[in-house]
Amino acid sequence: MVNPEQPTPEAVEAAIAQLKTTDPHFSMEGASWTNDLSWVRGYENVLEPMNQLSAAFHQKYDPLVQQDPAVTQHSVYQEALLYNLLLQTSCFRYWGQGAWTDYAREIYRRGEAAIGKG
């Protein structure tokens, strides 16, 4: 059983593997009205920046929040969180290419800058 208090990449992978063995319909590649489409294949250019910004955000702020939860009230934290969450909107995956990837790149750039401020 995965310990929910230890959110590590290994724990997440173990939870996903467990779900896949107990539910043959479980999938990480489709959702809502896109069940027939992969969320992964062909969208690496969209998903990789999402993963990178999220990892950078959590690497920086998780220890700080653990030390002092009031960090979440600081404008620098809130700005970084905003860009992290905006970049993870499903619109970038649904629409995937063209203007949407340009929007995502700009949000990523601003998110990196916000994380670098604090």
C-alpha positions as CSV (number, residue, x, y, z in Angstrom):
1,M,0.0,0.0,0.0
2,V,1.3,3.5,-0.9
3,N,1.7,5.9,2.0
4,P,-0.2,9.1,1.1
5,E,2.1,11.1,3.3
6,Q,5.1,10.3,1.2
7,P,4.3,11.7,-2.3
8,T,7.3,10.6,-4.2
9,P,7.6,9.7,-7.9
10,E,8.0,6.1,-6.9
11,A,4.9,6.2,-4.7
12,V,2.9,7.7,-7.6
13,E,4.2,5.0,-10.0
14,A,3.3,2.3,-7.5
15,A,-0.2,3.7,-7.1
16,I,-0.7,3.8,-10.9
17,A,0.6,0.3,-11.3
18,Q,-1.7,-0.9,-8.5
19,L,-4.7,0.7,-10.2
20,K,-3.8,-0.8,-13.6
21,T,-3.7,-4.3,-12.1
22,T,-7.0,-3.9,-10.2
23,D,-9.0,-2.0,-12.9
24,P,-8.5,-3.1,-16.5
25,H,-10.2,0.1,-17.7
26,F,-7.9,2.5,-15.8
27,S,-5.9,4.7,-18.2
28,M,-3.8,7.8,-17.8
29,E,-4.0,8.7,-21.5
30,G,-7.6,9.8,-22.0
31,A,-10.3,11.6,-20.1
32,S,-13.6,13.4,-20.4
33,W,-14.6,13.8,-24.0
34,T,-11.2,12.8,-25.3
35,N,-11.2,9.2,-24.2
36,D,-10.4,8.2,-27.7
37,L,-7.3,10.4,-27.8
38,S,-4.0,9.9,-26.1
39,W,-3.1,12.6,-23.6
40,V,0.6,11.7,-24.1
41,R,1.5,10.6,-27.6
42,G,2.2,13.6,-29.9
43,Y,1.9,16.2,-27.1
44,E,5.3,15.9,-25.5
45,N,6.0,19.5,-26.5
46,V,3.0,20.6,-24.4
47,L,3.3,18.2,-21.5
48,E,7.0,18.5,-20.8
49,P,7.0,22.2,-19.9
50,M,4.0,21.5,-17.7
51,N,6.0,18.8,-15.9
52,Q,9.1,21.0,-15.6
53,L,7.4,24.0,-14.2
54,S,5.4,21.9,-11.7
55,A,8.5,20.1,-10.6
56,A,10.5,23.4,-10.2
57,F,7.6,24.9,-8.2
58,H,7.3,22.0,-5.8
59,Q,11.1,21.6,-5.5
60,K,11.3,25.2,-4.4
61,Y,8.2,25.8,-2.4
62,D,7.3,22.5,-0.7
63,P,10.1,22.7,1.8
64,L,9.5,26.4,2.4
65,V,5.7,25.8,3.0
66,Q,6.6,22.9,5.3
67,Q,8.8,25.2,7.4
68,D,6.4,28.1,7.4
69,P,2.9,27.7,6.0
70,A,2.6,31.5,5.9
71,V,4.8,31.4,2.8
72,T,1.6,30.7,0.8
73,Q,0.3,34.2,1.6
74,H,3.3,35.9,0.0
75,S,2.7,37.5,-3.4
76,V,5.8,35.8,-5.0
77,Y,4.5,32.3,-4.0
78,Q,1.0,33.1,-5.3
79,E,2.3,34.4,-8.6
80,A,4.4,31.3,-9.1
81,L,1.4,29.1,-8.1
82,L,-0.8,31.0,-10.6
83,Y,1.5,30.3,-13.5
84,N,2.0,26.7,-12.5
85,L,-1.8,26.1,-12.4
86,L,-2.5,28.1,-15.5
87,L,0.1,26.1,-17.5
88,Q,-1.7,22.9,-16.4
89,T,-5.0,23.8,-18.0
90,S,-6.3,21.1,-20.3
91,C,-6.8,23.7,-23.1
92,F,-3.1,23.3,-24.0
93,R,-3.6,19.6,-24.4
94,Y,-7.0,19.8,-26.1
95,W,-5.9,22.4,-28.7
96,G,-2.3,21.2,-28.6
97,Q,-0.5,23.1,-31.3
98,G,-0.3,26.6,-32.9
99,A,-1.4,29.6,-30.9
100,W,-2.1,27.5,-27.8
101,T,1.5,26.4,-27.6
102,D,2.6,30.0,-27.9
103,Y,0.4,30.9,-25.0
104,A,1.8,28.0,-23.0
105,R,5.4,29.0,-23.7
106,E,4.7,32.5,-22.4
107,I,3.0,31.2,-19.3
108,Y,6.0,28.8,-18.8
109,R,8.5,31.7,-19.2
110,R,6.6,33.8,-16.7
111,G,6.3,30.9,-14.3
112,E,10.0,30.3,-14.4
113,A,10.6,34.0,-13.7
114,A,8.2,34.0,-10.8
115,I,9.9,30.9,-9.3
116,G,13.2,32.6,-9.7
117,K,12.1,35.7,-7.7
118,G,11.6,34.1,-4.4
